[in-house]
Amino acid sequence: MTVCAYLALGSNIGDRVLTLQQAIRKLHEQPGMQVSRVSFVYETDPVGYVDQDAFLNMVVAVETSLSADELLNAALSVEKELGRVRTIRWGPRTIDIDVLLYDQATIQNEHLMIPHPAMTERAFVLVPLRDVWEGEALPVYNQSIDHFLSQLAEDHKGVRKWGAINWETESGPSES
């Protein structure tokens, strides 16, 4: 049995586009996982620790037979392969992969919280999630993505559509 899950990807160190392309391809190559939809890429201002370069952020939808914990472990493995080092909270990173949603599940344990606890408070997650979301209300919340975007105090100026990437061919950006 497979379920649909949504992963947020972000990068602000090195060749951000290449890193995102590699991350998507490596996720797609994981046993039990297939990338089904890819959002546009958005350039966003850093949140939390602001003394760093802008991020490129996006969301991918995956069809997976992995459990939620196995999906998290696969994401962490891809981060490690791509050189992710955890030093400063919310600090610069080659790649960050967060599990946002896993089917209709609510999961809370010491390693994983689904839905992602800050997802509805971050335009840089919600805007690309809206690109790949199929459905009306988000599971658990019973509210639309647009509802949460309308509730955010900031006006999304920090989330700028950057373009699209073709992760299957590693071609450069395409402006859309």
C-alpha positions as CSV (number, residue, x, y, z in Angstrom):
1,M,0.0,0.0,0.0
2,T,1.3,3.5,-0.9
3,V,0.4,6.8,0.6
4,C,1.0,10.4,-0.5
5,A,3.4,12.4,1.6
6,Y,4.7,16.0,1.2
7,L,8.3,17.1,1.8
8,A,9.6,20.6,2.1
9,L,13.1,21.2,0.7
10,G,15.3,24.2,1.3
11,S,18.9,25.2,0.4
12,N,21.0,28.3,0.9
13,I,24.6,27.1,0.7
14,G,26.6,26.4,-2.5
15,D,24.8,25.7,-5.8
16,R,21.3,25.8,-4.4
17,V,19.6,24.6,-7.7
18,L,21.9,21.7,-8.2
19,T,21.5,20.7,-4.5
20,L,17.7,20.7,-4.9
21,Q,17.9,18.7,-8.1
22,Q,20.1,16.1,-6.5
23,A,17.9,15.9,-3.4
24,I,14.8,15.3,-5.5
25,R,16.5,12.7,-7.6
26,K,17.9,10.9,-4.5
27,L,14.5,10.9,-2.8
28,H,13.0,9.5,-6.0
29,E,15.6,6.8,-6.1
30,Q,14.9,5.6,-2.5
31,P,13.4,2.2,-2.3
32,G,9.6,2.5,-1.7
33,M,9.4,6.2,-2.8
34,Q,8.5,8.0,-6.0
35,V,8.4,11.7,-6.5
36,S,5.0,12.5,-8.1
37,R,4.8,16.3,-8.2
38,V,7.3,19.1,-7.8
39,S,6.4,22.7,-6.9
40,F,7.9,25.9,-8.4
41,V,11.0,27.1,-6.6
42,Y,10.7,30.2,-4.4
43,E,13.5,32.4,-3.1
44,T,12.8,33.3,0.5
45,D,14.4,35.4,3.2
46,P,15.8,33.5,6.1
47,V,13.7,33.0,9.2
48,G,14.9,32.9,12.8
49,Y,18.7,33.3,12.2
50,V,18.6,36.0,9.6
51,D,22.4,36.6,9.1
52,Q,22.6,34.3,6.2
53,D,21.9,34.1,2.4
54,A,18.4,33.7,1.0
55,F,17.0,30.2,0.6
56,L,15.5,28.4,-2.4
57,N,12.5,26.5,-1.1
58,M,10.1,24.0,-2.7
59,V,7.8,21.1,-1.9
60,V,7.6,17.7,-3.4
61,A,4.7,15.2,-3.3
62,V,5.8,11.6,-3.0
63,E,4.0,8.3,-3.3
64,T,5.6,6.0,-0.7
65,S,5.2,2.5,0.8
66,L,7.6,3.6,3.6
67,S,6.3,4.2,7.1
68,A,6.4,7.8,8.3
69,D,9.5,7.0,10.4
70,E,11.2,5.3,7.4
71,L,10.3,8.3,5.3
72,L,12.0,10.6,7.8
73,N,15.1,8.4,7.9
74,A,15.3,8.4,4.1
75,A,15.1,12.2,4.1
76,L,17.8,12.5,6.8
77,S,19.9,10.1,4.8
78,V,19.6,12.3,1.7
79,E,20.5,15.4,3.7
80,K,23.6,13.6,5.0
81,E,24.6,12.5,1.5
82,L,24.4,16.1,0.3
83,G,26.6,17.4,3.1
84,R,24.0,18.7,5.6
85,V,25.7,19.7,8.9
86,R,23.6,20.7,11.8
87,T,25.3,23.6,13.7
88,I,23.1,26.7,14.2
89,R,19.4,26.3,14.6
90,W,17.6,27.7,11.6
91,G,21.2,28.4,10.2
92,P,22.7,28.0,6.8
93,R,22.4,24.6,5.2
94,T,23.2,22.8,2.0
95,I,19.8,21.0,2.2
96,D,16.9,20.8,4.6
97,I,14.2,18.2,4.1
98,D,11.1,18.3,6.3
99,V,8.2,15.8,6.3
100,L,5.1,18.0,6.3
101,L,2.3,15.6,5.8
102,Y,2.0,11.8,5.6
103,D,-1.4,10.7,4.2
104,Q,-4.1,11.7,6.8
105,A,-1.9,10.8,9.7
106,T,-1.3,12.7,13.0
107,I,2.0,11.5,14.5
108,Q,3.7,12.8,17.6
109,N,6.8,11.1,18.9
110,E,10.2,12.3,20.0
111,H,11.6,12.2,16.4
112,L,8.7,13.1,14.2
113,M,5.6,15.4,14.4
114,I,3.1,15.2,11.6
115,P,1.6,17.5,10.4
116,H,4.9,19.5,10.7
117,P,4.3,21.7,13.7
118,A,5.3,25.1,12.1
119,M,3.9,24.4,8.6
120,T,0.8,26.6,8.9
121,E,2.9,29.5,10.2
122,R,5.4,29.6,7.3
123,A,4.5,31.2,3.9
124,F,7.8,29.7,2.5
125,V,6.2,26.3,3.1
126,L,2.6,27.0,2.4
127,V,3.1,28.8,-1.0
128,P,5.0,25.9,-2.6
129,L,2.8,23.3,-0.9
130,R,-0.2,25.0,-2.6
131,D,1.5,24.2,-6.0
132,V,1.4,20.5,-5.5
133,W,-1.5,20.0,-3.1
134,E,-4.4,18.0,-4.5
135,G,-7.5,18.5,-2.4
136,E,-9.3,21.1,-0.5
137,A,-8.7,21.2,3.3
138,L,-5.4,20.1,4.8
139,P,-5.8,16.9,6.8
140,V,-6.2,17.3,10.5
141,Y,-6.7,21.1,10.3
142,N,-9.8,21.0,8.0
143,Q,-8.8,24.3,6.5
144,S,-7.4,25.3,3.1
145,I,-3.8,26.4,2.5
146,D,-5.2,29.8,1.4
147,H,-6.9,30.1,4.8
148,F,-3.6,29.7,6.6
149,L,-1.9,32.1,4.2
150,S,-4.5,34.7,4.9
151,Q,-3.9,34.3,8.6
152,L,-0.2,35.1,8.5
153,A,0.8,38.6,9.6
154,E,3.4,38.9,6.9
155,D,2.3,39.6,3.4
156,H,4.4,37.0,1.6
157,K,6.9,39.6,0.1
158,G,9.6,37.4,1.5
159,V,8.5,34.5,-0.8
160,R,9.4,35.3,-4.4
161,K,8.7,32.9,-7.2
162,W,12.1,32.1,-8.6
163,G,11.3,29.6,-11.4
164,A,11.2,25.8,-11.9
165,I,13.8,23.1,-12.1
166,N,13.9,19.9,-14.0
167,W,15.3,17.4,-11.5
168,E,15.2,14.6,-14.0
169,T,17.7,16.1,-16.4
170,E,19.7,18.5,-14.2
171,S,19.0,21.3,-16.6
172,G,19.2,24.8,-15.2
173,P,16.3,27.0,-14.1
174,S,13.4,27.7,-16.3
175,E,11.6,30.9,-15.6
176,S,7.8,30.5,-15.5
